[in-house]
């Protein structure tokens, strides 16, 4: 699947978990660009650092583009450049991106929804839930019923 995110920019978000598993995500995915510093160790033991941005985030990880070659199961550290926070994660999936830069799915070692500074609604969030009805706005009142103060002379 390919999603357009701007003029000429495309982002590949292949369904790497075919079948019913794809519909059983643990948290909502959000298209969000967060600047990151990614650090890790290469196969030969040397360290690398790369600056990138997220493509998609969720409470359990992210999809990022990395030029550095990484492999499934590899440990990485992410630093949110906006907040300075760091989180450890594991590479879960690597796919070729539309522009030749690999797209890497990473999962936090522990769920960390606060890392992205966004609110993730609960799985059962719906306008039809009983709680939503409690806070629903009152029935429309006709516009003519709004009284305007008389004009000053």
N, C-alpha and C positions, 0 to 999 in steps of 0.2 A: 504494500500500500504506500502511496506517495502523497504527501500533504503539502500543498503550497503554503508558504509562510511569508511571502512577499514577492515583489517583482523579481522573477528569475531565480529566486531561492526555493529549493525544494528540500524536504526532509523525508528520509525514508524511515518508516516505522513498521518494519515487517512484523507479522504476527509470529513470534518465535515459539509460541505455545499453542499449536493448533488444537482445534476441537473445543470441548466445553471448558477446558482449563483457562482459556483466554477470557472467558466471561466470569471467572472467579478471582479477580484481582483483589488483593488485600486492601488497597487504597486507591483513591481516584488519581488519575494521571493528569498533570497540568502542563501545557506548553509554557515554559518559562525559561528565560535566559538569565542564568546566574553566573557571574564571573567566578572561576575556580582556579586554584593552584593544585595540580595533581602531582603527587610524588609516589615513587615506588622503586622497586629494584628490578633490574633486568635479569635475564637468565644467567648472565656471567657474574652477577652479584653487584655490579656497579649501580649507583643510584641515578635516577632521572627526575627531572621536574619539568612540567609542561603547564602553561597557562591556557585555559580553554573556557568555554561557557556550556551550561547545560542546554539541552534541547527540550527535554521533558523531565519533570520531577514528580515524585510521589513520596509518601511518608516512609517508604522503605528503601529509596535509592533514587537513581536517575539514569537518563540516557545522555551520554556525552560524546563528543568527537575527540579522538586522540590520535595524533600522528605517531606517537610512540607505540611500538608493537607490544601488545599485552595479550595474555591468554586466560582462558576460563580458569577460575580458582585463584588467580593472582591477587595478592593483597595490595591495596592502594590506600593512600591517605588523601582526603579532599580538604582543602581550606576554602571556606566561603570568603571571598575577598571583600565582600560588603560588610560582614560582621566580624571577621577574624576567627570564627569558630572552625575547629577541625573535627573531622569524623573519619573513622576507619571503615573501609568497605572492601568488598570482594568483587572481582570481575565475574559476571554471570553469563555474558553473551557478547560476542564480537561479530559484527556484520559490516560488509563494505558499504560505505555511505555513497550517496549519489554523486558527490564531487571527488570521490577517491579517498577521502579521509574516513577511516573506520569509525563506525558508531559503536560505542561500548556501553552495555548495560551493566550498571554497578548496583550492588545491594549493600546497605549499611550492615555492619556487624550486629547492631541492635537498632530497631526501628527508631527513627529520629525525625518526626514530622516538623519539629521546631527549627531544624537546620535551614530550611528554605524560607522561613518567615512568611508562610502562607497558611491559611486555615483549610483543613481538609474536612468536608462535611462527613457525618457518619454514613455508613453504607445504606441505612434505611431512610436517609434524608429525602423528604418528598413534600410537595405542597399539599398533598392529600393526608399527611400524618395528623393525628389528633392534636399534637402540639402546635402545628402550623395553623390549624383552625382557631385556636385560642388567640392567636395574634393577628388574625386576618383583619383587614380594614373593614369598617362598617359599610353597610350598603351605600351605594352612591346617593348623595343627596343632590337634588337638582341645583344646577348652577345659579338659577334665579333666586334660590333661598338664601344665598350669601348676601348679607346686607353691607352696603358700602356707606361710609360716613358721608354726610352732606358736604358739598364743596364749601370752602370758606369764602366769604365775601370780602 
